[in-house]
């Protein structure tokens, strides 16, 4: 049964041409308005186009006395198309047809990116006491959001001091946990965002490595998680770290992200971490400009 379903995918209404996908959807218009039939036909066309980008077959079979008594097989598309163009629609009898064109390179690009964020807790909370850095738990996500907004030309947002990961942390969280997915969906709906950024500040410790006079080495290590706001699914998980030696301690408290902070060797190392992580996020959600090919 599953083999037949997979073979059937090759005959889905539509045709792929280079990076352009054409797909057709149909729906019954009997006893319904044209608007309703058109909506369902478009949904069918989007499913067919999504299937051409990737389909997952899920199912289970149950055997009883050497005979197949149950075969529950489901098809799930692995892509949610957000950009498409309707190239034709018509009605034949009681069947409404919609034909769409999809640029595969842009199919998954959201029309509008709205990235929200929660504060990043410290994995080792005692480091906050000796760090002489203030505002780091909100400062790290805010600095990443700022860089992301510059890279993607989107409206900048500020991180919220809201609970997403279980705190206090004793180990790194499991971003796939059902409880986290549920919180992601709830916060994304509350804030009206398409993506949610979370993370953990793993290490901001320092150590004296000098033999004659005080010379300190300090580490900046952060792990981030970007979630789909609608489903709560984890999209990317990245970690970056950098070490700095020299001007890494502050005699008086310094605000994270301030000019004084970035002028220090430790601030320069942390800048690299933030730049790298924001670039990784940008690569996930950004898309090149749409350029439809000419089709005769």
C-alpha positions as CSV (number, residue, x, y, z in Angstrom):
1,X,0.0,0.0,0.0
2,X,2.8,2.4,1.0
3,X,4.7,1.7,-2.2
4,X,1.6,2.5,-4.3
5,X,1.1,5.7,-2.4
6,X,4.7,6.7,-3.1
7,X,4.4,5.9,-6.8
8,X,1.2,7.9,-6.9
9,X,3.1,11.0,-5.9
10,X,4.8,10.9,-9.3
11,X,1.4,11.5,-10.9
12,X,0.3,14.4,-8.7
13,X,-1.4,17.1,-10.8
14,X,1.5,19.4,-11.7
15,X,4.9,19.5,-13.3
16,X,8.3,20.6,-12.1
17,X,10.4,22.7,-14.5
18,X,13.8,23.6,-13.2
19,X,13.2,25.4,-9.9
20,X,9.6,26.2,-10.9
21,X,6.7,24.0,-9.8
22,X,3.2,23.9,-11.4
23,X,0.4,22.3,-9.5
24,X,-3.3,22.0,-10.0
25,X,-6.0,21.6,-7.4
26,X,-9.7,20.7,-7.7
27,X,-12.8,20.9,-5.6
28,X,-16.4,20.2,-6.0
29,X,-18.7,23.2,-6.5
30,X,-21.9,21.2,-6.3
31,X,-24.3,22.9,-3.8
32,X,-21.5,25.4,-2.8
33,X,-20.5,28.9,-3.6
34,X,-17.7,29.6,-6.1
35,X,-15.7,31.2,-3.3
36,X,-15.8,28.1,-1.2
37,X,-15.0,25.8,-4.1
38,X,-12.1,28.1,-5.2
39,X,-10.7,28.1,-1.6
40,X,-10.7,24.3,-1.4
41,X,-9.2,24.0,-4.9
42,X,-6.4,26.4,-4.0
43,X,-5.7,24.4,-0.8
44,X,-5.6,21.2,-2.9
45,X,-3.2,22.8,-5.3
46,X,-0.9,24.0,-2.5
47,X,-0.9,20.5,-1.0
48,X,0.1,19.0,-4.4
49,X,2.9,21.6,-4.8
50,X,4.1,20.9,-1.2
51,X,4.1,17.2,-2.0
52,X,6.5,17.9,-4.9
53,X,8.8,19.6,-2.5
54,X,8.8,16.7,-0.1
55,X,6.3,14.1,1.4
56,X,6.6,12.1,4.6
57,X,4.7,8.8,4.7
58,X,3.6,7.8,8.2
59,X,1.7,4.7,9.0
60,X,1.3,1.5,11.0
61,X,0.2,-2.0,10.1
62,X,-1.3,-4.7,12.2
63,X,-1.1,-8.3,11.3
64,X,-3.5,-10.9,12.7
65,X,-3.2,-14.6,11.9
66,X,-0.9,-13.9,9.0
67,X,-3.4,-11.5,7.5
68,X,-3.2,-7.8,7.2
69,X,-6.1,-6.5,9.3
70,X,-5.2,-2.8,9.6
71,X,-3.1,-0.5,7.5
72,X,-3.3,3.1,8.6
73,X,-1.1,5.2,6.2
74,X,-1.0,9.0,6.1
75,X,0.8,11.4,3.9
76,X,2.3,14.6,5.4
77,X,3.9,17.3,3.4
78,X,7.2,18.6,4.8
79,X,6.8,22.1,3.3
80,X,4.3,24.9,4.0
81,X,4.2,27.1,0.9
82,X,3.7,30.7,1.7
83,X,4.5,32.3,-1.7
84,X,2.8,31.2,-4.9
85,X,1.1,32.7,-8.0
86,X,-2.3,31.7,-9.4
87,X,-1.8,31.2,-13.2
88,X,-5.3,29.9,-14.0
89,X,-8.7,28.9,-12.7
90,X,-11.8,27.5,-14.4
91,X,-14.9,25.5,-13.8
92,X,-15.9,22.3,-15.6
93,X,-19.3,21.1,-14.6
94,X,-19.4,20.7,-10.8
95,X,-15.6,20.8,-10.5
96,X,-13.6,24.0,-9.9
97,X,-9.9,24.0,-11.0
98,X,-7.0,26.2,-9.7
99,X,-3.5,26.1,-11.2
100,X,-0.6,27.7,-9.4
101,X,3.1,28.4,-10.0
102,X,5.6,28.2,-7.3
103,X,9.3,29.2,-7.2
104,X,10.9,26.4,-5.2
105,X,13.6,28.7,-4.0
106,X,11.0,31.0,-2.5
107,X,8.2,28.6,-1.6
108,X,9.0,28.5,2.1
109,X,9.8,32.1,2.5
110,X,7.4,33.9,4.9
111,X,5.9,37.0,3.5
112,X,6.6,38.9,6.7
113,X,9.2,37.9,9.3
114,X,8.3,38.8,12.9
115,X,10.9,37.5,15.3
116,X,10.2,37.6,19.0
117,X,12.6,36.6,21.8
118,X,12.7,35.7,25.5
119,X,15.5,36.3,27.9
120,X,18.5,34.0,27.9
121,X,19.1,32.5,31.4
122,X,22.6,31.7,32.6
123,X,23.4,28.0,32.7
124,X,25.6,28.7,35.7
125,X,23.7,31.4,37.6
126,X,26.5,32.0,40.1
127,X,28.6,33.5,37.3
128,X,26.3,36.6,37.3
129,X,27.6,37.5,40.8
130,X,31.2,37.7,39.7
131,X,30.8,38.8,36.1
132,X,30.5,42.6,36.7
133,X,28.2,42.6,33.7
134,X,24.6,43.9,34.1
135,X,21.7,43.2,31.8
136,X,23.2,40.2,30.1
137,X,20.1,37.9,30.1
138,X,18.1,40.4,28.1
139,X,21.1,42.0,26.5
140,X,22.2,39.0,24.5
141,X,18.9,38.3,22.8
142,X,18.4,42.1,22.2
143,X,21.8,42.4,20.5
144,X,21.0,39.4,18.3
145,X,17.6,40.8,17.4
146,X,19.2,44.1,16.5
147,X,21.6,42.5,14.2
148,X,18.9,40.3,12.7
149,X,16.7,43.4,12.0
150,X,19.6,45.1,10.2
151,X,20.4,42.1,8.1
152,X,16.8,41.4,7.1
153,X,15.5,45.0,7.0
154,X,12.7,44.1,9.4
155,X,11.3,46.2,12.3
156,X,13.5,45.7,15.4
157,X,11.9,44.1,18.5
158,X,12.9,43.8,22.1
159,X,13.2,40.6,24.0
160,X,10.7,39.9,26.8
161,X,11.6,38.7,30.3
162,X,9.3,35.7,30.0
163,X,9.7,32.1,30.9
164,X,10.2,29.6,28.1
165,X,12.9,27.2,29.4
166,X,12.6,25.6,32.8
167,X,14.6,27.7,35.3
168,X,16.8,27.5,37.2
169,X,18.8,25.5,34.7
170,X,20.8,22.5,35.9
171,X,21.7,21.3,32.4
172,X,21.0,22.4,28.8
173,X,17.3,22.1,28.0
174,X,15.6,19.8,25.5
175,X,14.2,22.2,22.9
176,X,12.0,19.4,21.5
177,X,10.1,18.9,24.7
178,X,6.3,19.1,24.3
179,X,6.0,21.7,27.2
180,X,8.5,24.0,25.4
181,X,6.6,23.7,22.1
182,X,3.4,24.6,23.8
183,X,4.9,27.6,25.4
184,X,6.4,28.7,22.1
185,X,2.9,28.5,20.4
186,X,1.3,30.4,23.2
187,X,3.9,33.2,23.3
188,X,4.0,33.5,19.5
189,X,0.2,33.9,19.4
190,X,0.3,36.4,22.3
191,X,3.0,38.5,20.6
192,X,1.9,38.0,17.0
193,X,5.3,36.7,15.8
194,X,6.2,34.2,13.2
195,X,9.4,33.0,15.0
196,X,10.6,32.8,18.5
197,X,14.2,33.1,19.6
198,X,15.4,31.5,22.9
199,X,18.8,30.6,24.2
200,X,21.1,29.8,27.1
201,X,24.2,31.7,28.1
202,X,26.4,28.7,28.7
203,X,29.6,30.3,30.0
204,X,31.0,33.8,30.9
205,X,33.6,32.5,33.3
206,X,37.2,33.7,33.6
207,X,40.5,32.3,34.9
208,X,43.9,33.6,35.9
209,X,46.5,32.2,33.5
210,X,49.3,34.6,34.4
211,X,52.5,33.2,36.0
212,X,54.1,36.5,37.1
213,X,51.3,39.0,37.0
214,X,47.5,38.7,36.6
215,X,46.5,37.7,33.1
216,X,43.0,36.6,32.7
217,X,41.3,34.4,30.0
218,X,37.5,34.7,29.6
219,X,35.0,32.7,27.6
220,X,31.8,33.8,25.9
221,X,29.6,30.8,24.9
222,X,25.9,31.0,23.9
223,X,23.5,28.5,22.5
224,X,20.3,29.6,20.6
225,X,17.1,27.9,19.5
226,X,14.8,29.4,16.9
227,X,11.2,28.0,16.8
228,X,8.4,28.2,14.4
229,X,5.8,30.3,16.1
230,X,2.8,28.5,14.6
231,X,3.8,24.9,15.3
232,X,6.4,25.3,18.1
233,X,8.8,23.2,16.1
234,X,12.6,23.8,16.5
235,X,14.0,25.2,13.3
236,X,17.7,25.6,14.2
237,X,19.9,25.1,17.2
238,X,23.3,26.7,17.1
239,X,26.2,27.3,19.5
240,X,29.0,29.8,19.3
241,X,31.9,30.5,21.7
242,X,35.0,32.7,21.8
243,X,37.8,33.4,24.2
244,X,39.4,36.7,25.0
245,X,42.6,37.5,27.0
246,X,43.5,40.9,28.5
247,X,40.8,43.5,29.2
248,X,38.2,41.0,30.3
249,X,37.3,42.1,33.8
250,X,35.7,45.3,34.9
251,X,36.5,47.2,38.1
252,X,33.0,48.7,38.1
253,X,29.8,47.1,36.7
254,X,29.4,47.5,32.9
255,X,26.2,47.2,30.9
256,X,26.2,44.5,28.4
257,X,26.1,45.9,24.9
258,X,27.4,49.3,25.9
259,X,30.2,51.2,24.3
260,X,32.5,50.5,27.2
261,X,31.7,46.8,26.9
262,X,32.5,46.5,23.2
263,X,35.7,48.5,23.6
264,X,37.1,45.7,25.7
265,X,38.7,42.5,24.5
266,X,35.9,40.5,26.0
267,X,33.3,42.7,24.3
268,X,35.1,42.1,21.0
269,X,34.9,38.4,21.5
270,X,31.3,38.5,22.5
271,X,30.6,40.7,19.4
272,X,31.9,37.8,17.2
273,X,29.6,35.3,19.0
274,X,26.5,37.6,18.4
275,X,27.4,38.3,14.8
276,X,27.8,34.6,14.0
277,X,24.5,33.6,15.7
278,X,22.5,36.4,14.0
279,X,24.0,35.4,10.7
280,X,22.9,31.8,11.2
281,X,19.3,33.0,12.0
282,X,19.3,35.2,8.9
283,X,20.3,32.3,6.7
284,X,17.3,30.3,8.0
285,X,14.6,32.8,7.3
286,X,15.9,35.2,4.6
287,X,15.2,34.6,0.9
288,X,16.5,36.1,-2.3
289,X,14.3,38.5,-4.3
290,X,11.6,36.8,-6.3
291,X,12.4,36.7,-10.1
292,X,9.9,34.7,-12.0
293,X,11.4,33.1,-15.2
294,X,9.9,34.0,-18.5
295,X,7.8,31.1,-19.8
296,X,6.5,31.2,-23.3
